[in-house]
Amino acid sequence: MGISICWDNPEKTVIRYDFGQSWTWDDFWAALKADDELIGSVDHIVHLIFDFRQARFVPPNPGSKFRMLADQISDRIGLIIIVGANAWFLTVSQMFLELYGPKIKGIRGVKFVLSLEEARSIIACYSPQLGVV
């Protein structure tokens, strides 16, 4: 299983990516294309949950792939919540955010959590005026 993507709530304000045990960068780019279609179907900010709890590894060269990702993020993305990232992926993600975070327009914040419940709770408490709670 690569990556599945779906609305996480009936209001269509949260998209959830479920990363399987083994996934590829091609799977990721395909999921991003599906993400663009979902975001394009609504006229409001959409938060993203990336659920890595089942993923065993991150494919090679994440730094160069993250650099490409920075240029493709929609300005209608709200929070990005990463669930269950291992220590290595957490470190790489934090380096990406330090390098590219200020250049990415639209993202309202990135959080790393252990569970979907925690991710959904953070999103439920989010206020555009206050930022990440």
SULCOR-V510590 format. One record per residue. N is the residue number from 1. PSI is psi in whole degrees, -180 to 180 (999 if undefined). Layout:
<<N PSI> <N PSI>>
This chain:
<<1 131> <2 -99> <3 130> <4 152> <5 139> <6 165> <7 139> <8 -10> <9 157> <10 -23> <11 -8> <12 48> <13 -7> <14 129> <15 134> <16 129> <17 125> <18 111> <19 126> <20 -180> <21 -43> <22 127> <23 160> <24 169> <25 -32> <26 -40> <27 -42> <28 -45> <29 -36> <30 -41> <31 -39> <32 -38> <33 -43> <34 -38> <35 -45> <36 -40> <37 -42> <38 -47> <39 -39> <40 -16> <41 -5> <42 167> <43 36> <44 173> <45 141> <46 130> <47 154> <48 137> <49 123> <50 109> <51 105> <52 12> <53 -30> <54 -15> <55 135> <56 -27> <57 170> <58 132> <59 163> <60 157> <61 46> <62 -31> <63 -48> <64 -35> <65 -40> <66 -36> <67 -42> <68 -38> <69 -39> <70 -32> <71 -10> <72 -1> <73 127> <74 149> <75 2> <76 12> <77 135> <78 -114> <79 151> <80 119> <81 125> <82 120> <83 128> <84 27> <85 138> <86 171> <87 -40> <88 -47> <89 -37> <90 -45> <91 -46> <92 -41> <93 -42> <94 -37> <95 -42> <96 -46> <97 -37> <98 -40> <99 -45> <100 -15> <101 -49> <102 -20> <103 -13> <104 112> <105 143> <106 -34> <107 130> <108 -8> <109 157> <110 132> <111 148> <112 125> <113 173> <114 -21> <115 158> <116 -37> <117 -43> <118 -41> <119 -48> <120 -35> <121 -43> <122 -44> <123 -41> <124 -31> <125 -4> <126 137> <127 126> <128 -31> <129 -32> <130 -19> <131 -154> <132 131> <133 999>>
